Amino acid sequence: MEGIAIGTAPKSPASLAALIESRPNPAGRRRPLPLLEDLGPEAAGAVRAYHRTWEAYRPTPLVALPALARYAGLGAIYVKDEAQRFGIGAFKVLGGTYALGRYLMTRWQLPPGTGFPDLQAAARRHPPLTVVAASDGNHGLGVAWAARALGQQAVIFLPAGTVTERVARIRALGARAEVSDRNYDDTVRLAAAWAAAHGDPLIQDTAWPGYTEIPLRVMQGYLTMALEADEQLAAAGEEPPTHVVLQAGVGSLAAAVTGYFAARYGSRAPRILIAEPAAAPALYRSAASPDGRPAAVGGPLTTIMAGLACGEPNPQAWPLLREWASAFLICGEAVAARGTRILAGPLPGDPALRAGESGSMPLGLLVTLCDQPAYTGLAHALGLGPEARVLLFNTEGITDPDLHRAIVWDGAFPLPAG
């Protein structure tokens, strides 16, 4: 569910020890898979070259948090701040711009390396299309922004409970935004049916049988931020990360970043920790699937981590995550809220960051694992100690201002008592 009232959010566990659960991944043998060729450094370079042709493109900052790393007993913490991406405030625009661009190149018979100026010129020679997407908010915003920039129209379907602020931002870009009475996964099916009935292209960030090319392009779009982070660490004279903590909804972002680092570093790739809301634990449950297939989670999927409220893993992403993730974790609402507060009110010497709850959850998870005695054993098992250099992605800025104020100003969703 995209947006929720404070009183309807899932209740915190009765004890701190129940706030986080971890599932080691014995199936993770870190073998090369064919998808790595589509997500490796060469592919990332081509995608970043495309993004560089957009006037709004700037590399987003990679922010070090040395004071927090010392507090947590870690070697280093780095946050890639996607809240500053393309002026949209979320990484999702990387997938929307690339997937839509590649679709138009194919439709208009343009070469794959065509950049934004030539796409704009071609758009003036063709009647506008209407592109369709379903979204928890940020993907739809990115598709709507890309469509407007390329002279196209957009219809975005959002799940029940989407907060007014997110709907308004999409409509401000000239797109039609429709809030359904369904959860995210059923809203995806609604958007797909609507697109098929109207003969319009669907620009979706999850795959299913017969629909794989565009979701792959979306995942490839996300490679730009992984490549930037890798290069920024090297430019600063830093070693590659030992750990990457990745939040997951359907798993497309997690698979893209995992694929990049797996292809780039092979046996030296960092440990990948996949984190989800306890209210939407699709990948966590999939990791326990006896046959190795992705498992779906139904129901309303109510969580303040709106961008992660997805009950069905992307089947295109799942095999890569199953092969390369070290562990799958789920956490309660208080973990995301804690991450939001830490980023908004950092330790002296560290910069403040504007983060929504989906963007801040990995940091809240990391710090809670490291500073709460209930999780000392788990942190040790995950290798989170003085030698750990941890990379995180703040995937979104503030998308629900009222919720953000309640968390930061009023202390909503505190950690439960020990």
N, C-alpha and C positions, 0 to 999 in steps of 0.2 A: 504494500500500500504506500502511496506516494507521500502523503502527509497525514499527521495524526494529532489529535488533541492530547495535551499532557495527561489527562486523566484516563485516556484509553490505551496508553502505551503498556506493553507487557510489564508486569510487576517484577521487581528485582528478586533474585533468589534470596532465601532467608539468611544465607551465610555467604561470606566472601569466597569461601572455598568452592562454592557451586557456581560462581560467576563465569568461569572459563572452563571449557572442556577441550581436551586435545586427543587426537587420534593419530598415532604414528602411521606411516605409510609403508608397510613392508613390501608393497607391490612396486614401490619406486626404485627401479633398477638403473635409472638414468641412461637408458639406451637411446641411440639416435633414432628418430622417427622421421618419416618423409616430410611432415609438416615443418620441421626445423629449417628446411631449405627455403620455405616461404616466409620464415620469421627471423632469419639470420642477419648478420651485418650487411651483406650485399643487398638484400631486400630492404633493410632499414635505410641504407644510403639512398636508394632510389625513391623511397617514400619521403624522406626528409628533403631531397632535391625538389620534389613536387611541392611540398609545403612551403619551401623557400620562395616559390613563385607567387605566393599570396602576400599582398601588401601588409597584412596584419601580422605576418609571422615574425615572432621573436622567440629565441630560446627562453624557456621559463627558468627561473633561478633554481639552483641546487643549494639548499640552505643547510649549513652545519649547525648542530646544536651541541657544542662541546660541554656546556655546563650541565645540560640534562644527561649527556652521556656519562659524565663523572658521577652524577647523582645515582644513575642507574647501574653503575659498575660495568659499563660497556666501553669498548675502545673508541667508538664513534657512532654518531647518529646523523644521517643525512636525510633531508626531506626534499623531494622534488615537488616544487610548488606549482601545481597545475591550476590553482585558482587564478593565475595570471595569464592563462592561455587564450590568445586571440581576442582578449577583451570579453570573452564569454563567461569565464569563471569556472571552466571544467575541461578536463582532458578529452571528453567525448567528442568535441568538435574535430579532433584529429581524425577520428574514424569517419565522421559524417562527411567531411570535406574530401577525404581520399576515396571513400566508397562511391559517393555521388560523382566525383570527377571521373573515376574509372568507368562507371556506368555510362556517362555521357560520351566519353571517348569511344566506347564500343558502339553506342547507338548512332553516333555521328561519324563513325569511321575515321577517327583521328588516331594517330600513333599513341602508344602507351605513355610516352614521355611528355605529352602535351601539358603545358603549364596553365596557370590561371588566366593570364592575359589572352591566350589563344582560345581557351574555353569560353571566356566572355565574348570574344569576337564571334565564335561559332554560335553561341546562344542567340546572338542578334539575327542570325540567318535561319533560325528554326523557331517554330511556334513553341511557346512554353509548355512544359510538362507539369503534371502534378505528381509529386513524390510523396510516399506514404511511409509512416513509421509508427511504431508503438514505443512508449518510453516511460521510465520512472521519472523523467524530467530532463536530465542532462543530455541524453542521446537525442531526444526530440528537439531540444534547443539547438544542438549542433547541426542536425539535419536542416532545421528551419533556417538557421543562419547561412549555411552553405547554399541552400536553395535560393535564398534571396540574393546572395552575392553572384550567383550564376544565372540569374534571371528566370528561375523556375518558381513554381508554387509548391506549397507543402500542406499536407494534412497530418496532424499528429494526434494519436490516440493515447490517452493517459488513464491509469487505473483509478478505481474508486478511492476517494479520499485525498486526491491530489490537492495540495494547498493552493490558494488563489494566486499567491506570488509566482509560483512556477508556471501556472497557466497563463498569467498575464505576460510573463517574459516571452513566451513562445508567440503569443498573439501580437506582441509589439513588433515582432519581426515580419508581420504580414501573413503568418501561417494561420490556418484553421486548427484550433485545438479542441478536441472533444474528450470529455471525461466520461469514462464508461462506468458501469456498475459492477465491474469485475476486478479480480486481482490482476497482477502484472501479466502472468503467463496467459490467462484467458484474453487479456487485452491484446496481446501479440496475435493470437488467433483471430480476433476481431479485425485487427488492422490488415492481416493477410487476406481475409475474406473480402474486405472492402476493396483492397487494391485489385484483387482478382476480378471482382464484379465490375469494376470501373476500368479495367485495363491499364492500371497505373503501376509504375515500378515501386516495389517495396524495398526500402533501404533499412534493413533490420540487422541488429547486432547479435543475433543468435540464429543457428542453423537448424534444419530438419531435412529429411530425405527429399532430394530434388531441389533444395534451396541451400546452396553452399558457397557460391562464388562471392556474392555480396557480403555475407558475414565474414568471409576470409579477408576481403578488402577492408572491412571495418577493423578487424584485428591488425592488419598490416598498418593501417593508419596510426595505431597506437605505438608502433615501433619508433616513431620519431622521438617520443619522450624517453624511451629506454636508451636509444642511441645518444641523445643529448646527455643524459645522466652519466652514462659510461664515459663519454668524452670529457665532461666537466670534472669528474673525479680524476681522470688522467691529467688534465690541464692543471689541476691544483696539486699535482704531485702525490695524490693519494692512491693507495692500493685499491683494487676492486673490492666490492663488498663481500663479506663472508655470509651474510644473510640478506634476503629480501622478503619483507612481510607484505603480502598482497591481499587487499580486500577483494571479495568476489561476490558477484551477483550471479549471472549466468556463467561467468568464468572467462569471458573473452579478453578482458584486460589482463587477468592473471595469466592466461595462456600466452598472450602476446609478449609480455615481459619475461615470463619464464622461457619461452622459446628463444627470445633474443639472447639471454644470458647463457642458456644451454648451448646454443649454436656458437656463441662467441668464445666461451671458455671450456666447453666440454667437461672433462673430468674435474676441472678446477672451478666449475660453476658454483655460485653461492647456494647455500641451503635456501630452499623456497618454502615459506610458511604461508599457507592459505587460510585466511580468516573470514568468517561469515557471522552474521547475526544469529543468535540462538533461535530467533523466530523464523529464520529462513535457511535451514541447515542442509541445503540440497547436496553440496559437494561433500560435506562432512558425512552425510549418510551414504553417498555414493562410494566413499572410500571403504565402507564396510560391506558393499554389495558382493555377495558370493560369486557372481558371474562377471564382476568387473564392469558392469554396465552402469551408466548414470541413473541415479534414483531421483524421483520427483517428490516434492513436498507440496501438499495442497493447503487449502484454507486461506484466510485473509492475509497472512504474512505481515502482520502488524508490527512495525518497528520504526524507531526514529531514524534508523539508517535506511532512508527511503530508497536510495539508489541501489541498495543491495537486497531489496525485498523481492527476490526472484526464487521461484520454487522448482524450476526445471533447468538443469545445466545445459549449456550449449554442447551438443554431442560432438561438434567439431573440436572444441577446446578440451573436453574431458580426457581423451586418451593421453594428451601431452601432460596434463596436470597429474594424472595417475602415474605416469612414468617418472616425472621429475620432482614432484613435491615431496618434501621431507616429512611434513605433517599437515594435518587439517585441524583447524581450531574453530570453535564457536564461542561467542561471548555475549553477555547481556548488555542491556542498554546503558548501564552505568559505565561500562568500559569506553564506549564511544563518547559519552558525555565527559568523562575524565580527559580523554584526548583533546576534546574541544577546549576545555578549560586550560589545559597545559599549554596549548598553542596560543590561546588568547592572552594568557598571563604567564609568560615564560620566566625561567630563572634569570637572575642578573647576568647580562652578557650575551644571552641568546635573543634572537629577534622574535617578535610576535608574528603569528600567521593567522590569516582569516580562513577558517575551515568549517565546512559543513560536517555533519555527523558521519556520513559515509567516508569522507576524506580523513577524518581525525581518528577513526576507530583503530587503525593499525598502531598508531602511536600510543593511544590509551592502553591497548593490549600489551605492547612491548614494555611500557613502564610498569604496568600492574604485575606482569610476570616477574619483573626484576626487583620491585621494591616491596612486594607483599610476601611475608614468610610462608603463606599458604601455597605459594607457587615456586618456592626455591628449588625443589626437586625437578619440577617441569622445566624451569629456566635452564638448569644445568643439563638436563637431557637434550634440550634444544641447542646447546652450545652457546647460550647467551651469557658470556662472561667478559673479562677484561680484554680478550683478543678479538671480540666480535665487532665487526664494522657493519652496521645495519642500514640498509637503504629502504626508505618508505616513500610512498607517493601520496601527497595531499591531492586527491582527485577532484576536489570541488571547493569552491568558496562557499559563502553563506547563502544557502538556497531557501531557507525558511527563517527570516529574521526574528519572528516571534519566538520560535523554538530556541534559536541561538541565544537570545536574551534570557530566556528562562533558565537555560543551562549555565551561562556564564555569570549573569547577574544574581540569579536567585538560587543557584545550586541544584537545579532539577536533576533527578537521576543520580543521587550520590551513591558512592560505594556502600554496600551493605556492611553491617558490623561483622567483625571477624568471627 
